């Protein structure tokens, strides 16, 4: 899958690949995701990379990169995803009647 993300010029495909990697903890994902968060031209891809890095956030380099994304990315959605990826709280789906 990473080969597809590297080979395509389509940011939607890169973002979809990174979205599919969310939750995986394979250390081989670290470098390509960090590179994409730091330098991909597409905010969609940077946000997807930030989301996929959540499961690796205990790594000091990943944590630092997410903090950099939160503080310095030009896109608000990337900042939001970086913030959520730094959050230690487990995520849960909202209850159907929650918020009424």
N, C-alpha and C positions, 0 to 999 in steps of 0.2 A: 504494500500500500504506500509506503514512503516513496518508493520509486515513482509511483504515479504522481504523487504530490510534487516531486522534484522535476518531473518531466513535462508537466502541463503548464501552459501559460494561462490557464483559466482559473481565476481566483476562486470561483464557486466550487470547482473540483478540489482545489487545495483545501479550502475551508471544510468541505464535506469529509475529506480524508482525515483531517485533524479532529473534526468532531467525532468521527468513528473511533478515534484513539483515546478519547476521554475515558478515564477510569483505569487505563492500563498503567502499569508501573515498571515496564521494561526500560532499563537504563539506556538502551540504544535509541530510545525516542527523545531523550533529553536534548542532544545537540541540534537535531533538525528543528525541534519545536522552539528552542531558545533562539536559533537563527531567524526563524520566521517571526517570532514575537518582536525581535529587535529590528528587523530590516525589511520585512515584506511590504511592498507598496500598498497592498490592499488592507484596509482596516478590518474587513470581513475575515481575512486570513489571520491577521494578528490577534483578533478576538478569539478565533477558534483555537489558535495555538495557546493563548493564555488559559482557555478553558481546559484544554488537554493537559496542561502543566499542573493543574490542581492536584492530581494524584502523585505528583513528584515534588510538591512544595516543601517537603522536609529537607530536600537537598539545598544547601546554602546558596549555590549559584542560581538555582531555580527561584528560590525565595527572593533573592536580590533582583533578578530579572523581572519578576512580577511586581515588585515594589517600584522598579524603574518604569514599567508600563503604567502603573497606577499614577505615578507622579508626572510622567513626562510624555505620554502618548498624546498626539494631537486629537485623537478621536475619543469622544465620551464613552462610546460603547466598549471600546478596548479597555478604558479605565475601569468601567463597571465590572467587566469580566475579570480583570486582574484583581480587583478588590474581592470579588466573590471567591476567586481561586485562592486567595490568601486566608480566607475565613476558615477557622478550625471546626466550625460547627457542621455536623452532618446535614446534608440536604434532605428534605422530605417533600413529597408532593402535598399540596394544600388539600384539606378536606373539601368535599364537594359543596358544603354549605358555609365554608369559612369566608368571612368578610361580608356576610349579609347583615 
